[in-house]
Amino acid sequence: MDISKTEIAKRQLVTACKLYMAGDDYLSVLTLAGAAEEILGVLLQRSGKTNSLDDIVALDRRLGGNRSRKQVSDEINLARNCAKHANNPTEDVVSIASGEADAMLARAIANYVDQTSDIPDEMHAAYMELQRRHTDPWDGYDGPAV
């Protein structure tokens, strides 16, 4: 079966949105949305567009963070990477907050919309629910959880 990377990312993201809306398995939401976010981010870069990571790096610089792209990327992808890799034996048990899935889902949806100019119903519903749950984006945030 031939399938485009955009379609792969869409299927991952729609499934992540369904899980999110059902309140099920935030770790699967994190990893599915994370895979889609990464694919779509690369596709956006290839087409000369910015992606959600680019936007976060630019915001960090505007606010005086002066961190490298890699430093910002490592921070915002820490939970996803901890959930998908087992390279470090000292990290066989990790702590991942459910809010990490929310952040990844929002980034992936943004990348999908920027890549396709489309928003399937599942993504729209999940995005609206993200907005409802996070009227104050800093409420309860205490940094990356790992």
Buried (B, 14 or more C-beta within 10 A) or exposed (E): EEEEBBEBBBEBBBBBBBBBBEEEBBBBBBBBBBBBBBBBBBBBEEEEEBBBBBBBBEEBEEEEEEBEBEEBBEBBBBBBBBBEEEEEEEEEEBEBBBBBBBBBBBBBBBBBBBBBEEBBEBBEBBBEBBEEEBEEEEEEEEEBBB
